């Protein structure tokens, strides 16, 4: 549990130091029996730890907890993949300039928020051990930022139910913060415009801004400059996540600039919108994707070579997935998730999933099936799971 907890904390926290772990993590071990009972047990052990952290008082209703508690807002918090990610170079401020096509997907968390009285202390609970509940938590920082910008003084009570793995290159923690900004705006009857939310989000972290788009965006700068692009046709995507994580700074530190793709980001972007063709990305031995037809390649991630050097198992997983002949197989962000788009063409899906069951043991994998997800353009619209979700 320790490794996962630490990984989670650093993914959701602004400082990856283990000290940002909340006491939950240390208490977690005493609560193993809760996990085998019901979800309430888990929630409750977390809440006790959480409320002690938040202002040191036990939660009033803790003795007769209601599972069907009413929340002012319940929102879906998606994740993302990078359909391509080109690193342009390092900037004077130490960040890297990039060009990337981001796509939101339906693998996500659930965020519930209720308004508290003015000047109340925020209350936060999360069902994933190791998520920090102090000021390094991005959800609480989003609430605080929103209050600073709007002059609202109410506290909020937040419950976060996590499914998106941390350190996966999936932007789960960033999406939580973006969802919180959107939810705060709705909760207090839209004191901010969408443009303002987008502007403010850049102060919190690079990927947060993306989720305030409609779910498909070309991102530049360090990822915080958004360009609207048309939504893509909805595709299925499998997310394959080994339990080992990589920190983004470590991957960037191992970047070898001579390995960067020579492809111009805007040209790659254009290929996603050219006459509906989906060229298949193919990898040769030195891991440079090469075109299979005249249209040039689309699925490139400049962070693959350093990540594969740091964790050779990622390359094995990618090569294994390539055998199933998906439309594309690529690492997302700085890893460690590998995604496969479309359906396996060399075997029926059932066979693919069976094989993945066998590989789960070998590589300690989580396997998720999701699809591209977008949201409406209006301020009151957010990402929603398709109703007919099986």
N, C-alpha and C positions, 0 to 999 in steps of 0.2 A: 504493500500500500504506500510505503514511503516514497518510492520513486514516482508513482503516479501523482501523489499529492504534491510533491515538489514541482513536478512538471506542470501540473495544473496551476499551481500558484504563480509560477513565473509567467505562464501564458496570460493569466488574467491580471497580473499585477505589474505595476510600472517598474518595480525593482525586483529582479529575480532572486534576491537574497533570501535564503530560507527563513530569515528572521521575519519576513512578511507573512509567514504562515500563521494562521490564527490558532488559538488553543484547541479548536475543534480537532485539528490534526492529531494533537497529542492525546486528546480524550477519545478519539475515534476508536482506538483499540479496545476500550472498555465496552464498546457498544456493538460488538460483533453480532450478538444475538438479535439485535434489532433488524439486521439485514435479512435474517431468515424469517422474521415475523411479517410485518406489513410495512407499507411505505410510511405510515404514520410514525412507526418506531424510529425510522431513519430521520424523518423530518424533526421529530421531537428532540432527538439527541443533539441534532445540529442547532436547533433553536435555543436549547438551554445554553450551549456554548456561545452561540451568537449573541444572545441578549446580555450575557455576562460581559461580553466584550463591549457591546454597545451601551455605554453609559451605566454599566454595572447594576442593573436591577432586573430581577426575575420578571418574566413576562406574566402579566396579570392573569391571562386566561389559560396559563400553562396547565393547570390541574384538570380543567375540563375542556381540553382542546377539541375544537370542532373540525372534522375533516372537510365539511362542506362550507367552509368559511367563504363569505362573499368578498370578492375583490372588486375594486372600482374598474380596473382594466386588466384583462388577460391578453397578452400579445405573444405571437410566435416570433422567435428570434432565429433567423436563418444562419447559414454559413455560406462560404464562397469557395470557388476554385478560380485559379488563374488559367484561362484558356491558352494564353501565352504570357511569358514574363521575360522581357528583355532588360538587362542592366546596361545603362548607357555609360555610367561612370560614377566616380566618387565626387562628392561636392565638398566645398570648403568646410561646411558644418559637420562633416563626418557621415551624413546620410548619403545614400546612393540615389542618383536619378534613374528612374525606370520608365518603361513604357509597357503597359499590361492591359489585357482585356480581362476584366473581372466579370464573373457570372455568379449570381446568388443561386443557391440550391436548397432543396426542401429538407435536408438534414438539419435539424435545429433544436433549440432549447425553448423552454416556456418561461416567460417573465410575467409575474403578477404584481400589480402595484395598487396600493390604496393610499389615499390622502390622510395625513395626520394633522393635528392642530398646528397652529403657528408656533414656530420656534421649538417644535418637538425634535427629539433626537431621532435620526433615521434608524429604522430597524431593517436588518437584512438577514435572510436565511438562504442557505443553498444546500442541495442534497448531494453535492460532490465534495468529498473530504479534501481539505487543503486549499479551498478557494478562500483567499484572504477576505476578512470582513472589516479591515481597517481602511484608512484613506488610500491605500494603494489599489483598492478594488475599483475597477473602471466603471461599474454600474453606479456606485456611490459617488464617484468623482463626476459622472455625467449629471447626476441629480444636483450636486453642489454647483457645478458650472451653470446649469440651467437657472438655478436660483440667483446666482451672482449676476447673470445677464438680464434677468427679468424682474428682479426685485421681489420675487415671491419668497415668503418666509416659512411656508409649511414644510414640516418633515414628511417623509414618506415611509411606508412599510413595504418591503420588497421581498418576494419569494422567487428564487431562480431554480428551475429544475433543469439540470444539465444533461445533454446527450452528446453534444459535439465534443470529440476528444480534444484535449489541449495539445499544444505543440504539434499540430497536424498540418499547419499551412492552410487552415480552413477559416481563420478569422473569427472563431467562435466568441472570444472575449470582446473583440471589437464590435461584433454584431450585438452583443448584450448591451454595450454602451450606447450604440446607435438606437437600439430598440427602446432603451430607457429615455433617451432624449425625445424620441417621438411620443412615447407614452406620457412623459411629463407635459409636453405641449398639449396633448389631448386632455389630460387630467385637469389642467388649469385653463381649458377653453382657448387654446391657440393664441397665447400672447406673442409667439414668435412666428415669423414666416419660415417656409422651408429653406429659403436662401440663407436665412440667419442660422438655422440649425446646421446647415452644411458648413457655413463659415466658422461657427463655434467648434464644430467637431474636430477640426484640424488641430486644435489645442490639446486634444485628448490623446490622439494617436493616429498613425498613418492610415490604417485600413477602415477607420470608423466612418469617414466621409462616404466611402463607397456605398455603404448600406443605406444611406439617405438618398441614393439615386433610385431609379426604378428597377434596379437589379441586374442591369447589364450596362457596363460603362468602360470607357477607355480611360485609364488612369495614368497620369504622368507626375512629374515632380518626385516626391518620395511616396507617391500614391494618393496624395490628398487633393490633387487637381483633377477634377472630373470633366470628361467630355461626354455629352449625351450621344449614344449611338442607338440604332434601332434594336429592339428586342430580337433575340435569336429564336428560331423554331425550338419548341420544347423537346429536349432529349433526355433519355435516361442516363444516369451516371452512377457507377459503382465507386464507392470510396473504400480503399483498402488501407487500413491504418495499423502499422506494427506498434506494439506498446512502447517501443523506445522512441524518445523524442529528441529533437535537436533545437538548440536555441538559435534564433535568427541571427544575432550578432556573430555567433561562432561560424555559421555557414558563410556569411559575408566575409569574415576574416580569412576564410580559406578559398576565396574567389581568386582564380588565376585569370587576369585580364586577357591573356592571349587565347583563352578558351571561349570568350564571349562570341555569340553568333554575329556574323556580319550583316544579318538581315535588318532592314530598316523597319522600326516598329509600325509606322503608318502603312507601310506596304503589307506587312503581315495582317494588320487590322483589315485592310481592304479585301484580303482573301476570304475573310469570314463572310463578306457580303457580296462576293462576286458570284453572279449567276447560280447561287445555291449549290455549287459544287462543294463536296467535303473531301479535299485531298487527305490521304491517309499519311500520318507521320510515320516514318520508318527510321529505325536507328541502325547505323552501322557501328563498327567496332569502337571507333573513338567517340561514340556517343553524340555525334553531330547528326541531327535529323536530316534526311535527304529526300527530295521530292520524288514521288512515284509517278507524277504526271506533270504536265507542263505548267501547272498553276503555281508551283512553289509551295513551300511548307507553311503550316499554320501553327502547329503545336510545338512550341519551343519554350524551354525554361532554362535560363542561364544559370540558375542555382542548382541544377541537377549535378553537374560535375563535382563541385565542392561537397555537396551533400552525399553523393555516392562515394566520394573518397572517405568522408568521415564515417559513413555507415554503408559498407559494401552490400549489406543485405537489401538495401533499397533498390540497388541495381538488379539484384537477383529477382526481387518481386516484380519489377517492371518487365524484365525479360520474360518471366513466367507469364505475366498477363498478356504480353505481346503475342504469345502463341495462340491466344483465343481469337485473334483477328477482330478486335474492336475497331470502331472508327478512329479512336485515338487512345493512347495511354501516356500519361504524363504525371510528373510530380507536381503537387500544388504548392505555390508559395515557396517557403524555405523548407518544406517538408514537415513531418515525415509521411504525409498521406500521398498515396498514388491514386489517381483516378482513371477510370476506364469509361469512355463515352460510347453510348449506343448499346447494342446487344452483341454478345459473342457470336461471330459468324462461323467459327470452325467447330462449334459444338452447341447443342441446345443449352438454354439457360440452366436447366435443372442439372445437367452434367457439370457445367461451370461451377455452380454453387456447391455441388458435391465435392468437386476437386478443392474448392476453397475451404470447405470444412476440414479436409485433410491437411491443407497448408496452414490453417489457423494454428494448429498445434505446433507445427515446425517453427513458424515465425511469430507466434503470439499475436495474431491479427484480430482486428475488429473489421467486419465487413458490413457496409451499409449500402442499401440501394436508395437512390434519391432521384430527383429530376430537377431540371432548370426551373427556377422560380422567379417571377417578377411581381411588381406591385403597381397599383394604379398611381396616377400622377397627382391625385388630390391629397391635400394635407391630412385628411382623415383616413386615408387608405394606407394599409401596411401590408407586409407579407402574410399570406394566409395559406395554410395547407389546402390542397385541392380536396373538396368535400368527399369525393368518391375514393379517397385514399384507402387502400385495402387494409 
